[in-house]
């Protein structure tokens, strides 16, 4: 449920890294100290500690190999949508690869919403921001992997990949099912000049 609140969207990068660290530390690195590196490296290559994952994330951000649309509420990050080309986010693609679909040019892998900003439209704002950033970067096909919630209640903790209705509203169309509760959804984003 959107509140009509206006947020500012900024790219994850060197200037926004300190704010990203603040919200990550507020939430203990998010999902047991993931630091949003789970889609960057295979599970067997993932650093063992939260500190090492933080260092990896900072290295990726500083080398412009980690992208996210950050949703700011004032000076604080309310949430984000992580996205990037498959070469940047190659991990956890086994189920998708087995479907035999043509690879997308971009992937949207996960969302996070700060606990103090839930039910305010942050995830929708983050998805819209990511799609605008993708358009500015040249556009192309974009895949998301949302949950089919239907009439079932879900804890927000399990909606880290977004919802089918959110992606549908943004113009994505279903391509295939990933098990009983997830989908592959795709959209073509036109390039936009800045």
Secondary structure, 3 states (H helix, E strand, C coil): CCCCCCCEEEECCHHHHHHHHHHHHHCCCCCCCCCCCCCCCCHHHCCCCHHHHHHHHHHHHHCCCCEEEEEEECCEEEEEEEEECCCCCCCCCHHHHCCCCCCCCEEEEEEEECHHHCCCCHHHHHHHHHHHHHHHCCCEEEEECCECCCCCCCCHHHCCCCEHHHHHHCCCEEEEEECCCEEEEEEEECCCCC
